[in-house]
Amino acid sequence: MSKQELLKKIAENVIQGRVVAEDEGFDEGYEGQPAVTELVEQALADKIDPKEIVLESLTGSMEEVGKKFDSGEYLIPDMLASAECVGAAMDILGPHLAGAGVESKGKFVLATVAGDLHDIGKNIVGIMLKGAGFEVQDLGNDVTTERIVAAVKESGAGYLGLSALLTTTMREMQTVIEALEKEGLREKTRVLIGGAPTSEDFAKDIGADAYCRDAFHAIDLLKEMPRQ
């Protein structure tokens, strides 16, 4: 298999949501065939530049998944399956990218705010951020303001992503931003928020830097932001 065929095959399997060979894929005829994990390992064995794998196979394929999601062809579970493929690929590629001297785009702390247990959207964002070249520290869900601020302070992260799926917890985002200000961290940290009840108006109201509709929107917004 040529380099371009292999890169195309990795992208195809990301779109199919296939992490390992045993996975079926969204279309028929894939089960038992090499999937993302096997193909990425093969690409590395063939000495293909890990950065090229990320840019040509992972980033491009997730853009295609984003189009399918926007059109209604893919639902959240489908998008999550593809995102898990990117996460598996990045776990394999991470040490090789570091060894190749690929510069990090910045440190990112992610958290679902206190009182909220939902984290599917946040998890997808985290995987996409890793694929885009960010160092990600995911604190999980139901995370206290104190823990979020401490993580930002200790890591020196320039970015903070906050998620909430409940109207009863979304105001916790404002509490976090106010705590960052008290600690003198707000000017050093770009705060991006997301989740079903949030909006662009809400982001402005609480003093966040950006509202993200979904993981793809988050990546697009970060491309336009000066690096922290």
HELIX and SHEET records of a PDB file:
HELIX    1   1 LYS A    3  GLN A   16  1                                  14    
HELIX    2   2 VAL A   36  ALA A   45  1                                  10    
HELIX    3   3 PRO A   50  GLU A   52  1                                   3    
HELIX    4   4 ILE A   53  THR A   59  3                                   7    
HELIX    5   5 GLY A   60  SER A   71  1                                  12    
HELIX    6   6 ILE A   76  GLY A   99  1                                  24    
HELIX    7   7 ILE A  120  GLY A  131  1                                  12    
HELIX    8   8 THR A  145  SER A  155  1                                  11    
HELIX    9   9 GLU A  172  LYS A  182  1                                  11    
HELIX   10  10 ARG A  186  LYS A  188  5                                   3    
HELIX   11  11 GLU A  200  ILE A  206  1                                   7    
HELIX   12  12 ALA A  215  GLU A  224  1                                  10    
SHEET    1   A 5 GLU A 135  ASP A 138  0                                        
SHEET    2   A 5 LYS A 107  THR A 112  1                                        
SHEET    3   A 5 TYR A 159  SER A 163  1                                        
SHEET    4   A 5 ARG A 190  GLY A 194  1                                        
SHEET    5   A 5 ALA A 210  CYS A 212  1                                        
END                                                                             
